[in-house]
Amino acid sequence: ARWLAGYIPVEAEPGEAVTAVVRVPARALRHWSQADRGWRVEPGAYRVLVGPSAGKLPLAATVEV
């Protein structure tokens, strides 16, 4: 499953490189557990994909929780 965990708008001229810092809050890794009747974070590795659109995600990293 994929979900949007964060974003930041940037502006750049054609050919210009810009740096954007996108903070992913810890709550973005939670899901609702019916069994626990509360929010849970599943331990393990999460793959973070980064790019200018959902169809173009050229950067990736793994976050261990």
N, C-alpha and C positions, 0 to 999 in steps of 0.2 A: 504494500500500500504506500502511496505517496500523499503528502499533504504540504501545503504552503506553510512554512515555519517563520518566514520573515522576508521582508523586502525593503528596499530604499530606492526612491527615484533619483536619478542622476541626469545631468545634461552634459553633452559633449559635442564638440564640433566634429565633422567628418575627419577621420584619421587621428583624432585626439584620444589619448589614453587617460582614463580617470580611475581613481581608486575609490571603492565604496566599501564601507564597513557595515555589515548586516549582523545585528545581534539577534541570536536565537534564544528566546527566554526558555528557562527550564520547563515551564508549563507546556511548551510546544511538544514535548516528548511524552506527555501524559495521555492516557485514554480512560474512558469511563469503564469501570468494572462492575457488572451486575452482581457478581458473586460477592464482592467486597462492599458493594454499595458506596463506592467512592472512586476517586481518581487514583490511577496507578501508573508507575513508570516501570516498564519491563527492562530488567538489566540485560546488557548485551551490547552489540555493536550496531550503530546507526550510520547509514551512509548519507552524507550530506551532498546534494547536487546543487551546483551554482551555475547560473547563466542568465542571459538577457531575456529569455522566455521559456515557457514550459517545454517547447519543442527544441530548444537549443541549450543544452546543459554541458558545456565543455569541461567544467571543473568539478572535481569530486574529492571528498575526504571522508574518513571514517572517525566517528566519535564513540568512545567506549563509555558506557554508563554502568 
